[in-house]
């Protein structure tokens, strides 16, 4: 199974109480230095392809752009589409089952965009993606099947390693499906304490199993600014 899909590393930055980095933590110089640790860790791990959920993508990268629905086109079958790609192997991948992201170009900060959809999306949305060269794959009729999605990323794009970077529900879905191979936690010297702040993994109670997921400690190292980089394997 594992050689049919990418090796998945989940990288997250958290408070000591397991909360995901939030805007309420402030933007002072100290906080900015802590935020930079995430990109530094990303670069050090060296995985070129990364994946996030729709909410994270629109909040942090697409600035809540509305989806574009192209008019006056013929029907489009539900076949995967490989758009403008190059040999760099750098991919920005979004899980967007219901086509809510608004794309204007085929790259994001130099990375080639791949969006993962369900078959229940509008033809006009697909027509727009084809027109601007955004690659898309289908991974389910109404809901995304992560196993199908990962197998296609490996087969169609040659992605052997993949960085999972949130949010909480997407992380939880990968965890529930047993699709995470390593978890890298950047533990910041911050206590959140907010009940409304998301934790690293959140799983719908309707699908969550009774048992917790056990991990094995692989490495712990202290980096600058009192941050711990903790690595677990599954």
N, C-alpha and C positions, 0 to 999 in steps of 0.2 A: 504493500500500500504506500509506504513512505517514498519509495523510488518512483511512484507515479505522480507525486505532488511535490511542490517545493518544500524544503526544510524551513520551518516557520520559527522565527525568533520574535517574541513580543517584548518590546522596549517601552517602558513607561516611567514617568517621573511622578513620585508620590510624596505626600506628607508622611510623618511617622505613624499616623493613624490610617494609612492606606487610602487616602483621598487623592483623586487626580488633580493635577495642577489647575488652579482656578484663577479667574480674573480678580477675585476678591482678596487674593494674597498680596496685592499691591504691585507697583511698578517702579519702586525705588532702585537705586544703583545695586544694592545687595541682591534684590530680587531678580534684577536683570541678569546679574552674573550667574545666579542659580539657574535661570531659564536657559542660559547658553550651554549648560552642561548636557542638555538633551541632544542638541545638534552635534556637540563634540563626541558624545558617545555613539551617535548614529554613524558619524564619519569613521570612528575608530573600529567599529564592528565591520564596516565596509560593505554592507549589502546595498546593492543599487536599486532594487525594486522594493517599494513600500506600499502598504495598503491601510486604508482607514475607512470608517463608516461614513454614511452620507452626512450626518450631523456635523462631525468633525471636519469633513471636507468643505462644507459650505461656510462654516463658521471661521475656519482658519485659513482657507485657501481661495474659495471662489466668491467670497464676499456676498453670499446670499443672492447671487444672480438667478433670475427666473429661467426656467427651461424654455427653450425656443422650439416652437412647433411649426415646421415648414408646411406651407399650403401648396395645393396644386401639384401633387405628385402621385405616382402610381402606388399600388399596394406593395409592401415590402415583406418578404418572407422572413421567418425567424431563424436566419442563419447567422453565425458569428461573422463579424466584420473586422478585418485587419486593415487599419488605416495607415497613416504616415508613421513608419517606424524606421529606426536606423540601427546600426550595430553596437550602439553604446551599452545596451542592456539596462538602461536607466528608465524605470517605469514608475509613474504615480497612479495607483489603482484605487478606484472608489467602489464600494458596495452600495448600489443605488437601485434597489429592486423595483421601485415605482417611478423612476425617471424624474426625480425632483431637482437634480442639479442642472445649472445652466452653464453650458460650455461654450466658449467663444473661439477657442483655438485648440490645437491637438497636443500642445505641450503645457506643462506647469513647472515654472522655474527651471526649464531646460529638460525636464523629465517627460517622457512620452506617456500620454494619458490612456488608460484602459478603464472603461466603466463596466461593471458587472450588473446585468439587468435580469428581470424576469420577462417571460414572453408576453405578459399582460401590460405592454406599454404601447403608446400610440405610434403609428407609422410615421407621422410627421416628425416625431422626436428622432427616430432612427434616420430619417432622410436628412435632417440637419446634421447629425453626427457624421454621416457619410460625406456630406458636403464639406465639412471642415477637417475631415480626416481623423476623427477620434475613433479609436478602436473600441469595439464592444463585444462582449460575449454574453450568452444566455445561460443561466444556471438554475432553471426551474420555471414552472408555469406561472405561479402566483407568489411564491416565496423563494428566496435564494437558498439553494442547496450548496453549502460551502465546500463539500467534498467534490462536487462536480466542478465548481468554480476553480478550485486549486488544480485539479487535474488538467483543465483547459489552459490555465496559465502556464503550466509546465509543457504541455504538448504543443500549443500554438505559438508561444512566445519564448520558449526555452528557459523559463525562469526556474532556477534550481534552488535559490534561497530567497526568502521573502520576509520583510520586516513588518510586523503587525504593530500599529501605533494608535489603537483606540478608535472610538471611545469605549465606554464601559460595557455597553450592550454587545458591541461587536466582539470585544475581547471575551465576554462571557459566552457568546455563541461559539467561538473557536474553542474555548475551554471545554464546553459541554460536548462538542463533537470530537474531542480528543485530537485536535489539529495543531496544537502548540508543542514544539520540541524543546524550546528554551524560553525562560522568562528572565529578562534583565530589568531589575528594579533600581532606579536611581532614587535613593531614600534621602530626602532633603531634611535639614534640621528645622522643620516647621511642623507645628500642630495645627490642624484645621479646626476640628471640633464641630463643624457645621453638619447638621443632619440632612441638609438639602444637597450637599456635595456628593457627587458620584464617587464610588470606589472603583478600584481597578477592574474588577470583574463583576458584572451584574447579569444574572440569568433569570429569565422569566420563570416564576414559580410553577407554571403549568408544565414546563419541560425539564426543570432541574431534578436531577437524581437526589436521593437521600444522602449519599455519602459525599464527603469533601474530596477534592482532588489532591493527592499527595505528590510532593515534589522532592527532589534531592538537591541539597546544597552543593554547588559546583565551585563557587569562588566568592570571596568577599574582599573588597579592597576599598580603602579610603582615598578619595580624590580631593581636589581643592575645595575650599569653603565648607568643610565639615560634611561633605556628601559621601554616602556609602553607595558603592556599586555592587549590588548583590546579584549573583547569577544562579539560577536553578535550572535543573533539567527535569523532564517528565519520564 
